[in-house]
Amino acid sequence: MLSDKLIKELNSQMNYEYYSAHAYLAMAAYCSAENLDGFANFFLVQAEEERFHAMKFYNFLNDIGARVTVEGFPPVNNDFNSVLDVFEKGLAHEKEVTSRIYNLSDLALDEREHATMTFLKWFIEEQVEEEALFDSLIQKLKRIDDDSNAFFMLENELAKRTFTPGGEYL
């Protein structure tokens, strides 16, 4: 049986995943305002992924008979200086998510809560992918510098990104 502390932290992470979706929606809005629709699409898909992640927590909590609590969250950042700045802030955000998932995993391990540890393993692997994706795009943007053709090509590539849900806690 999960402790009240672990249930509270799982709920907190669910709510943080919704916060993440809003943060990425703000990043998409910045890109849209700059007429960078491919980059906006990247962040809209990212927001969808975060909502999907939140629902994984929601469904897991329900499956184990825990009470889901939905909370509000603070305003997200809407101020960015460039597309590179947006991606750097996105990477910083993903690193925070990784830290939160690790802390949750540590708590589950301390409590010997094996079902939760198995559930969180998916998120640990997901965070490796998320951080690598953001880092890769940051490196590409830095290499592009002022090459408008390369920038256009990257934007077109990101315009094709779609969201495909997966995993057992849909």
Secondary structure, DSSP 8 states (H G I E B T S, - for coil): ---HHHHHHHHHHHHHHHHHHHHHHHHHHHHHHTT-HHHHHHHHHHHHHHHHHHHHHHHHHHHTT---------------SSHHHHHHHHHHHHHHHHHHHHHHHHHHHHTT-HHHHHHHHHHHHHHHHHHHHHHHHHHHHHHHTT-HHHHHHHHHHHHT------SS--
